[in-house]
Amino acid sequence: MQIRDTAVATPDKPAIIMYPSGTVVTFGELEARANRLAHLFRDAGLVEGDAVAILMENNEHM
């Protein structure tokens, strides 16, 4: 099952629980964040199959 499938079926189900803060990111929120990132990549001219490196802090704002 893909994140999208779970987000549609159970959007409020926890997908990520941050340690030690306990902050919860639901599948619905995770899907929305992934879509925003995908649109940024597409708007930058990237296409399927392009390699992308992502450097970010390990926190709930990912």
C-alpha positions in Angstrom: 0.0 0.0 0.0 1.3 3.5 -0.9 1.1 6.5 1.3 -1.5 8.0 -1.0 -3.7 4.9 -0.5 -3.5 5.1 3.3 -4.0 8.9 3.2 -7.3 8.4 1.3 -8.5 5.5 3.4 -7.4 6.8 6.9 -6.1 10.4 6.6 -6.1 10.9 10.4 -4.0 7.8 11.1 -0.5 8.6 12.5 2.2 8.2 9.9 5.1 9.6 11.9 5.6 10.2 15.6 8.6 12.4 16.3 10.8 11.5 19.2 11.2 13.0 21.8 8.6 15.7 21.1 5.7 13.3 20.4 4.6 15.4 17.5 2.3 13.4 15.2 2.2 13.8 11.4 -0.9 12.0 9.9 -1.0 10.2 6.6 -3.2 13.1 5.3 -0.6 15.7 6.3 2.3 13.6 5.0 0.5 13.2 1.6 -0.1 17.0 1.5 3.6 17.7 2.2 4.8 15.2 -0.4 2.5 16.7 -3.0 3.8 20.2 -2.2 7.4 19.0 -2.6 6.5 17.2 -5.8 5.0 20.4 -7.2 8.1 22.4 -6.3 10.3 19.8 -8.1 8.0 19.9 -11.2 8.0 23.7 -11.2 11.8 23.6 -11.1 11.8 21.6 -14.3 12.5 18.2 -12.9 10.9 15.1 -14.5 10.3 11.6 -13.4 13.6 9.7 -13.2 15.7 12.8 -12.3 17.9 12.4 -9.2 17.4 14.8 -6.4 19.4 15.2 -3.2 17.6 16.5 -0.1 19.3 17.9 2.9 17.1 18.8 5.9 16.9 18.7 9.6 15.2 15.7 11.3 12.2 17.4 12.7 8.4 17.7 12.3 8.8 20.5 9.8 10.4 18.2 7.2 
